[in-house]
Amino acid sequence: MSITEGRIEAGTPQGAVAATEEFTTRWQNQAAKSWRSWTSPDDLIGAVVDGGRGMPVIPLFDFFTGRSVGFNGSVTLYDHDVIRLLAQNPARREPYFSRFQDFDAIYVQYSGTSVIDTEYGPLAVRPFQAAHIPAGVAHRTTGEPDCMRLALLSRVPVDVAIDTGAYTTNRQFVVRPTGGQRDLGAQQARPADDEWDYEAAFLWDDPVSRPTWYRRRAGALSTGSSGGREPSVIRIFDVFKYATGKSKGGPGPKIFGNSELEMKVYNTEGHQYGFHRGNGQDELWMQFRAESLNETEYGVIPLNAAHAVIAPPGISHRILGSKGFLRLNLYSRRPLILRVDPRQAITSTSFQIDE
């Protein structure tokens, strides 16, 4: 395998890469980290001969049947009892505010832009940024035509793990899809402040089709709150202080976390220093930009932008990232259940990513 002009090419000899170190970690237990050496990467790559969960790759945004409005039209990609990961494309103003009574939301913008009106004021969210909406905060999204995003829902409150005053860069991304669902219909007008509007309150264990509905004046929900757990926007790829994966001291920066999940970001170009075997956790890789070849015990798995795959617990792996590599990883203490069939993708969307 090699990298040529910023792209990965498979099928070339691997002899130039000599690293055969492997490190093992356990869920949220730094003291359990250990290292070992292998004679050759061939002792690891493709070593699985049968069984296990496999590593199916899915496109993140190719299962829409129309435009999402709140949970209606959203696509559940992965979930378990505490976490749900949805794909959404809210390319218009949602007709009601949502209040998640007992779970947090993190909206990760992939393409286009959106504005999320909240009780604390509006949040503008650009590509490769994430909006954290704590439980109990009413909010409504207006997306532009190219808006596609991920919605991570968590029953356990999520903590912002970075200091937003310590960004190392100020990167501006423009991401546009080609293909996919783009027939939007008419944009709904924003109601005047003295007109009635609606709020839907959702509980985790209740069907999303049966929220509690309230009638409000629209202006009453778009401002007025302060204190407590305030919503915020995080520039997720402006936190790097080094190239990740290049030494024993180069992990990905954590941006969100709690007792059940961690979200970290990576900018690994070329080969990762060593193989990684994560015990006691699922490791969901979401490729945001460029390409990667992922050398795993299930074989070499290519991953393009806007695609994802899970490395199950105990499966050793190493990244070969192309130029411009950016990835968001979701680590989960519990196994994530895949809820879509990659063979049933409806569209084949690619993205133009400029910076």
Sequence and secondary structure as in RCSB ss.txt:
>XXXX:A:sequence
MSITEGRIEAGTPQGAVAATEEFTTRWQNQAAKSWRSWTSPDDLIGAVVDGGRGMPVIPLFDFFTGRSVGFNGSV
TLYDHDVIRLLAQNPARREPYFSRFQDFDAIYVQYSGTSVIDTEYGPLAVRPFQAAHIPAGVAHRTTGEPDCMRL
ALLSRVPVDVAIDTGAYTTNRQFVVRPTGGQRDLGAQQARPADDEWDYEAAFLWDDPVSRPTWYRRRAGALSTGS
SGGREPSVIRIFDVFKYATGKSKGGPGPKIFGNSELEMKVYNTEGHQYGFHRGNGQDELWMQFRAESLNETEYGV
IPLNAAHAVIAPPGISHRILGSKGFLRLNLYSRRPLILRVDPRQAITSTSFQIDE
>XXXX:A:secstr
 EEETTEEE SS  TT    EEEEEETTEEEEEEEEE S GGGTTT   S S     EETTS  SS  BTTBT E
EEEE SSEEEEEE   SB SSEEEESS EEEEEEEES EEEEETTEEEEE TTEEEEE TT  EEEEE TT EEE
EEEESS  EE S GGG S     EEEEESS            TTSEEEEEEE TTS TTS EEEEEEGGGGSS  
 SSS  EEEETTS  SS TTSSTT    EEEE SSEEEEEE   EE SSEEEEES EEEEEEEES EEEEETTEE
EEE TTEEEEE TT  EEEEE TT EEEEEEESS  EE S GGG S   EEEEE 
